[in-house]
């Protein structure tokens, strides 16, 4: 269940790779919350993303405990509070 929740939380926002560096969630993608060896990373750049108004898609999934879930959630919610555009 934790895996699914972490994956969903990371999939909700659609950010470009370059923009993630300026976001709290960027640390997750950089392997600072969970080691990169423990993550499954998906990066897609394709015209098949056009129906979703995306140029690229980047996500990570991993298994974590309550502490990791809390850290990832805190980072995502902080970024959501500071977002200029929101779609929920």
C-alpha positions as CSV (number, residue, x, y, z in Angstrom):
1,X,0.0,0.0,0.0
2,X,2.8,2.4,0.8
3,X,4.4,1.7,-2.6
4,X,1.2,2.6,-4.3
5,X,0.7,5.8,-2.3
6,X,4.3,7.0,-2.9
7,X,3.9,6.3,-6.6
8,X,0.6,8.2,-6.8
9,X,2.0,11.1,-4.8
10,X,4.9,11.3,-7.2
11,X,2.8,10.9,-10.3
12,X,0.3,13.7,-9.5
13,X,2.5,16.6,-10.5
14,X,3.9,16.8,-14.0
15,X,7.1,18.6,-13.8
16,X,10.0,18.8,-16.3
17,X,13.3,17.4,-15.2
18,X,15.0,20.8,-15.2
19,X,12.2,22.3,-13.1
20,X,12.5,19.5,-10.4
21,X,15.8,20.9,-9.3
22,X,14.1,24.0,-8.0
23,X,11.4,22.0,-6.2
24,X,11.4,20.2,-2.9
25,X,10.6,17.0,-4.7
26,X,13.8,17.3,-6.7
27,X,15.7,15.7,-3.8
28,X,13.6,12.6,-4.3
29,X,14.5,12.4,-8.0
30,X,18.1,13.1,-7.1
31,X,18.3,10.1,-4.8
32,X,18.7,12.2,-1.6
33,X,15.6,10.7,0.1
34,X,15.9,7.1,-1.2
35,X,19.1,5.8,-2.8
36,X,18.8,5.8,-6.6
37,X,19.7,2.1,-6.7
38,X,16.5,1.4,-4.7
39,X,14.3,3.4,-7.2
40,X,12.7,2.5,-10.4
41,X,12.8,5.5,-12.7
42,X,10.6,6.1,-15.7
43,X,11.4,8.9,-18.2
44,X,9.3,9.3,-21.4
45,X,9.7,12.0,-24.1
46,X,7.3,11.2,-26.9
47,X,4.6,12.7,-29.1
48,X,2.3,10.1,-27.4
49,X,2.2,12.5,-24.4
50,X,0.6,15.2,-26.5
51,X,-3.0,14.3,-25.5
52,X,-1.9,15.0,-21.9
53,X,-0.3,18.3,-22.8
54,X,3.1,17.0,-21.7
55,X,6.4,17.2,-23.5
56,X,8.0,14.7,-21.1
57,X,7.1,12.5,-18.2
58,X,9.4,11.6,-15.3
59,X,8.5,9.5,-12.3
60,X,10.2,7.3,-9.7
61,X,8.8,4.5,-7.6
62,X,10.3,2.8,-4.5
63,X,9.4,1.0,-1.3
64,X,9.7,2.9,1.9
65,X,8.8,3.0,5.5
66,X,6.6,5.6,7.3
67,X,9.5,8.0,7.7
68,X,10.2,8.0,4.0
69,X,6.5,8.4,3.2
70,X,6.3,11.4,5.5
71,X,9.4,13.0,4.0
72,X,8.1,12.5,0.4
73,X,4.6,13.7,1.3
74,X,6.1,16.8,3.0
75,X,8.1,17.7,0.0
76,X,5.2,17.2,-2.4
77,X,2.8,19.2,-0.3
78,X,5.3,22.0,0.1
79,X,5.7,22.2,-3.7
80,X,1.9,22.1,-4.1
81,X,1.5,25.1,-1.7
82,X,3.9,27.1,-3.8
83,X,2.5,26.1,-7.2
84,X,1.2,28.9,-9.4
85,X,-1.1,26.5,-11.2
86,X,-2.9,23.5,-9.6
87,X,-5.0,20.7,-11.0
88,X,-6.4,18.3,-8.4
